[in-house]
């Protein structure tokens, strides 16, 4: 497995009061994203979505690269939060 071929960008990371919203894209030439998870701190996940069209990279990387996370931070800081990507192959 060539890990250098995995690319991602969190293009929008917003903290609005206690709601964390992260939007971006994830790409690999042969191992597409299967899921995204957010954990750490004291949070309640509201939404985790992957595989939708991200217009910013569609022309270069193709469709279905987008990801989105929405979480409510009950306490703590957004700096305590980690994002984990899982691909179709389990990486």
VEXLUM-646927 format. One record per atom (N, C-alpha, C, CB): residue number from 0; residue in one letter; atom name; x, y, z. Coordinates in steps of 0.02 Angstrom, whole numbers, plus 50000, padded with zeros to 5 digits. Glycine has a CB too. Layout:
    i  aa  at      X      Y      Z
  NUM   a  CA      X      Y      Z
...
//
This chain:
    i  aa  at      X      Y      Z
    0   x   N  50042  49941  50000
    0   x  CA  50000  50000  50000
    0   x   C  50044  50062  50000
    0   x  CB  49952  50000  50061
    1   x   N  50030  50107  49955
    1   x  CA  50067  50170  49951
    1   x   C  50027  50224  49986
    1   x  CB  50082  50189  49876
    2   x   N  50047  50242  50046
    2   x  CA  50008  50290  50085
    2   x   C  50015  50361  50059
    2   x  CB  50029  50288  50157
    3   x   N  50067  50375  50020
    3   x  CA  50075  50443  49995
    3   x   C  50022  50460  49943
    3   x  CB  50144  50451  49965
    4   x   N  49987  50411  49916
    4   x  CA  49935  50425  49867
    4   x   C  49869  50446  49900
    4   x  CB  49924  50364  49824
    5   x   N  49862  50437  49965
    5   x  CA  49802  50459  49999
    5   x   C  49805  50535  50009
    5   x  CB  49793  50422  50068
    6   x   N  49753  50569  49988
    6   x  CA  49751  50641  49993
    6   x   C  49684  50663  50024
    6   x  CB  49762  50675  49924
    7   x   N  49686  50714  50064
    7   x  CA  49624  50742  50090
    7   x   C  49634  50815  50107
    7   x  CB  49600  50702  50152
    8   x   N  49579  50850  50112
    8   x  CA  49580  50920  50134
    8   x   C  49517  50934  50172
    8   x  CB  49588  50969  50074
    9   x   N  49525  50964  50230
    9   x  CA  49468  50990  50268
    9   x   C  49462  51063  50248
    9   x  CB  49477  50981  50347
   10   x   N  49419  51077  50201
   10   x  CA  49416  51144  50172
   10   x   C  49379  51193  50216
   10   x  CB  49384  51141  50105
   11   x   N  49329  51169  50250
   11   x  CA  49290  51213  50294
   11   x   C  49285  51180  50362
   11   x  CB  49220  51228  50264
   12   x   N  49312  51211  50412
   12   x  CA  49305  51187  50481
   12   x   C  49278  51246  50521
   12   x  CB  49374  51161  50510
   13   x   N  49216  51239  50543
   13   x  CA  49182  51294  50576
   13   x   C  49162  51273  50646
   13   x  CB  49120  51315  50536
   14   x   N  49174  51315  50694
   14   x  CA  49150  51306  50762
   14   x   C  49102  51363  50775
   14   x  CB  49209  51304  50814
   15   x   N  49038  51346  50778
   15   x  CA  48985  51396  50790
   15   x   C  48955  51381  50858
   15   x  CB  48930  51395  50733
   16   x   N  48971  51421  50907
   16   x  CA  48956  51407  50977
   16   x   C  48984  51338  50994
   16   x  CB  48879  51410  50990
   17   x   N  48944  51288  51005
   17   x  CA  48968  51221  51023
   17   x   C  48960  51170  50967
   17   x  CB  48932  51197  51084
   18   x   N  48944  51193  50906
   18   x  CA  48934  51148  50850
   18   x   C  48994  51151  50803
   18   x  CB  48869  51167  50811
   19   x   N  49025  51093  50792
   19   x  CA  49083  51087  50748
   19   x   C  49059  51059  50681
   19   x  CB  49138  51042  50780
   20   x   N  49077  51093  50627
   20   x  CA  49059  51071  50560
   20   x   C  49123  51068  50519
   20   x  CB  49006  51118  50527
   21   x   N  49137  51011  50488
   21   x  CA  49196  51002  50446
   21   x   C  49173  50974  50379
   21   x  CB  49249  50955  50480
   22   x   N  49192  51008  50325
   22   x  CA  49178  50986  50257
   22   x   C  49244  50981  50220
   22   x  CB  49129  51035  50220
   23   x   N  49249  50932  50175
   23   x  CA  49309  50925  50136
   23   x   C  49304  50868  50087
   23   x  CB  49368  50915  50180
   24   x   N  49362  50845  50065
   24   x  CA  49365  50790  50018
   24   x   C  49422  50742  50036
   24   x  CB  49375  50816  49946
   25   x   N  49415  50679  50013
   25   x  CA  49464  50626  50024
   25   x   C  49471  50589  49958
   25   x  CB  49444  50578  50083
   26   x   N  49534  50573  49938
   26   x  CA  49543  50540  49874
   26   x   C  49602  50492  49875
   26   x  CB  49553  50592  49819
   27   x   N  49592  50436  49840
   27   x  CA  49645  50388  49824
   27   x   C  49627  50359  49756
   27   x  CB  49653  50332  49880
   28   x   N  49675  50345  49712
   28   x  CA  49658  50321  49645
   28   x   C  49621  50255  49642
   28   x  CB  49720  50315  49604
   29   x   N  49632  50211  49691
   29   x  CA  49599  50145  49688
   29   x   C  49567  50124  49754
   29   x  CB  49648  50093  49667
   30   x   N  49566  50167  49804
   30   x  CA  49541  50149  49870
   30   x   C  49497  50206  49897
   30   x  CB  49599  50133  49920
   31   x   N  49435  50209  49874
   31   x  CA  49392  50266  49893
   31   x   C  49372  50265  49967
   31   x  CB  49330  50267  49850
   32   x   N  49350  50321  49990
   32   x  CA  49328  50329  50059
   32   x   C  49264  50289  50071
   32   x  CB  49316  50403  50076
   33   x   N  49262  50256  50129
   33   x  CA  49203  50217  50148
   33   x   C  49167  50249  50207
   33   x  CB  49223  50145  50166
   34   x   N  49206  50279  50253
   34   x  CA  49174  50311  50310
   34   x   C  49221  50363  50340
   34   x  CB  49154  50259  50363
   35   x   N  49192  50407  50379
   35   x  CA  49230  50456  50417
   35   x   C  49201  50456  50487
   35   x  CB  49226  50528  50383
   36   x   N  49244  50463  50536
   36   x  CA  49221  50463  50605
   36   x   C  49256  50519  50642
   36   x  CB  49235  50394  50640
   37   x   N  49222  50546  50690
   37   x  CA  49250  50599  50732
   37   x   C  49245  50575  50804
   37   x  CB  49213  50667  50722
   38   x   N  49299  50584  50842
   38   x  CA  49299  50563  50912
   38   x   C  49347  50605  50951
   38   x  CB  49317  50488  50918
   39   x   N  49345  50598  51016
   39   x  CA  49388  50636  51061
   39   x   C  49347  50688  51098
   39   x  CB  49444  50670  51022
   40   x   N  49369  50706  51156
   40   x  CA  49332  50755  51196
   40   x   C  49263  50728  51214
   40   x  CB  49325  50820  51157
   41   x   N  49219  50772  51234
   41   x  CA  49151  50754  51252
   41   x   C  49106  50782  51198
   41   x  CB  49131  50781  51323
   42   x   N  49090  50740  51149
   42   x  CA  49049  50763  51093
   42   x   C  48993  50716  51076
   42   x  CB  49093  50774  51032
   43   x   N  48944  50741  51042
   43   x  CA  48889  50702  51015
   43   x   C  48889  50712  50940
   43   x  CB  48820  50723  51048
   44   x   N  48898  50657  50903
   44   x  CA  48900  50661  50830
   44   x   C  48829  50670  50804
   44   x  CB  48933  50597  50800
   45   x   N  48821  50720  50763
   45   x  CA  48756  50735  50733
   45   x   C  48750  50707  50663
   45   x  CB  48743  50810  50732
   46   x   N  48806  50707  50626
   46   x  CA  48804  50684  50556
   46   x   C  48875  50668  50533
   46   x  CB  48772  50738  50510
   47   x   N  48882  50612  50500
   47   x  CA  48944  50593  50466
   47   x   C  48924  50566  50398
   47   x  CB  48986  50540  50508
   48   x   N  48948  50598  50345
   48   x  CA  48929  50577  50277
   48   x   C  48990  50575  50232
   48   x  CB  48875  50625  50248
   49   x   N  48992  50527  50185
   49   x  CA  49046  50521  50137
   49   x   C  49019  50502  50069
   49   x  CB  49099  50469  50161
   50   x   N  49061  50511  50018
   50   x  CA  49045  50485  49952
   50   x   C  48999  50528  49910
   50   x  CB  49014  50420  49959
   51   x   N  48989  50590  49929
   51   x  CA  48947  50633  49888
   51   x   C  48993  50678  49846
   51   x  CB  48899  50676  49933
   52   x   N  48964  50711  49797
   52   x  CA  49002  50752  49751
   52   x   C  49028  50815  49786
   52   x  CB  48959  50772  49690
   53   x   N  49092  50827  49778
   53   x  CA  49123  50888  49803
   53   x   C  49142  50929  49742
   53   x  CB  49186  50873  49850
   54   x   N  49106  50980  49728
   54   x  CA  49115  51019  49667
   54   x   C  49185  51047  49659
   54   x  CB  49065  51075  49664
   55   x   N  49219  51062  49713
   55   x  CA  49285  51091  49710
   55   x   C  49339  51047  49679
   55   x  CB  49307  51111  49777
   56   x   N  49330  50981  49683
   56   x  CA  49380  50935  49655
   56   x   C  49351  50887  49603
   56   x  CB  49412  50894  49711
   57   x   N  49288  50894  49588
   57   x  CA  49254  50848  49542
   57   x   C  49289  50843  49474
   57   x  CB  49182  50870  49531
   58   x   N  49309  50899  49445
   58   x  CA  49339  50899  49379
   58   x   C  49407  50863  49378
   58   x  CB  49347  50970  49353
   59   x   N  49444  50866  49433
   59   x  CA  49511  50837  49435
   59   x   C  49511  50767  49465
   59   x  CB  49557  50882  49476
   60   x   N  49475  50757  49520
   60   x  CA  49477  50693  49556
   60   x   C  49416  50649  49544
   60   x  CB  49484  50706  49629
   61   x   N  49365  50676  49513
   61   x  CA  49305  50638  49501
   61   x   C  49253  50648  49555
   61   x  CB  49321  50564  49495
   62   x   N  49194  50617  49546
   62   x  CA  49140  50625  49595
   62   x   C  49151  50582  49658
   62   x  CB  49073  50607  49563
   63   x   N  49108  50590  49705
   63   x  CA  49105  50547  49765
   63   x   C  49165  50553  49811
   63   x  CB  49098  50477  49743
   64   x   N  49197  50610  49814
   64   x  CA  49255  50621  49858
   64   x   C  49238  50660  49921
   64   x  CB  49310  50657  49820
   65   x   N  49178  50686  49926
   65   x  CA  49161  50731  49980
   65   x   C  49150  50696  50047
   65   x  CB  49101  50769  49963
   66   x   N  49164  50732  50101
   66   x  CA  49146  50709  50168
   66   x   C  49120  50768  50209
   66   x  CB  49206  50675  50203
   67   x   N  49080  50752  50260
   67   x  CA  49051  50803  50304
   67   x   C  49044  50773  50373
   67   x  CB  48982  50828  50277
   68   x   N  49060  50814  50423
   68   x  CA  49052  50795  50493
   68   x   C  49017  50853  50528
   68   x  CB  49121  50779  50526
   69   x   N  48968  50836  50569
   69   x  CA  48937  50885  50614
   69   x   C  48935  50854  50683
   69   x  CB  48865  50905  50589
   70   x   N  48959  50891  50732
   70   x  CA  48960  50865  50801
   70   x   C  48946  50921  50849
   70   x  CB  49028  50831  50816
   71   x   N  48915  50904  50904
   71   x  CA  48902  50951  50958
   71   x   C  48953  50938  51014
   71   x  CB  48829  50943  50986
   72   x   N  48991  50989  51031
   72   x  CA  49040  50984  51084
   72   x   C  49007  50999  51151
   72   x  CB  49100  51032  51072
   73   x   N  48997  50947  51191
   73   x  CA  48965  50956  51256
   73   x   C  49010  50995  51303
   73   x  CB  48946  50889  51287
   74   x   N  49075  50982  51299
   74   x  CA  49124  51017  51339
   74   x   C  49192  51008  51306
   74   x  CB  49125  50991  51413
   75   x   N  49241  51043  51329
   75   x  CA  49307  51036  51302
   75   x   C  49318  51082  51242
   75   x  CB  49320  50965  51281
   76   x   N  49367  51065  51203
   76   x  CA  49389  51107  51149
   76   x   C  49387  51069  51083
   76   x  CB  49460  51133  51162
   77   x   N  49380  51105  51028
   77   x  CA  49382  51073  50963
   77   x   C  49452  51045  50949
   77   x  CB  49362  51122  50908
   78   x   N  49502  51067  50986
   78   x  CA  49570  51041  50978
   78   x   C  49578  50971  51007
   78   x  CB  49619  51089  51010
   79   x   N  49528  50947  51045
   79   x  CA  49529  50880  51072
   79   x   C  49500  50829  51023
   79   x  CB  49490  50877  51137
   80   x   N  49474  50852  50967
   80   x  CA  49438  50810  50919
   80   x   C  49485  50783  50866
   80   x  CB  49381  50849  50886
   81   x   N  49475  50719  50847
   81   x  CA  49513  50688  50794
   81   x   C  49465  50661  50741
   81   x  CB  49559  50630  50821
   82   x   N  49487  50662  50679
   82   x  CA  49448  50635  50624
   82   x   C  49484  50575  50596
   82   x  CB  49437  50689  50568
   83   x   N  49447  50521  50585
   83   x  CA  49475  50459  50558
   83   x   C  49439  50440  50494
   83   x  CB  49472  50402  50610
   84   x   N  49477  50429  50441
   84   x  CA  49449  50406  50378
   84   x   C  49460  50331  50371
   84   x  CB  49481  50443  50318
   85   x   N  49411  50296  50344
   85   x  CA  49418  50226  50328
   85   x   C  49402  50217  50254
   85   x  CB  49372  50181  50373
   86   x   N  49444  50179  50219
   86   x  CA  49433  50169  50147
   86   x   C  49397  50102  50136
   86   x  CB  49500  50171  50109
   87   x   N  49378  50090  50073
   87   x  CA  49343  50028  50055
   87   x   C  49384  49966  50072
   87   x  CB  49325  50028  49981
   88   x   N  49451  49972  50068
   88   x  CA  49494  49914  50083
   88   x   C  49506  49905  50158
   88   x  CB  49560  49921  50048
   89   x   N  49480  49953  50198
   89   x  CA  49489  49948  50270
   89   x   C  49548  49987  50297
   89   x  CB  49497  49878  50289
   90   x   N  49584  50022  50255
   90   x  CA  49640  50063  50277
   90   x   C  49616  50127  50309
   90   x  CB  49687  50079  50220
//
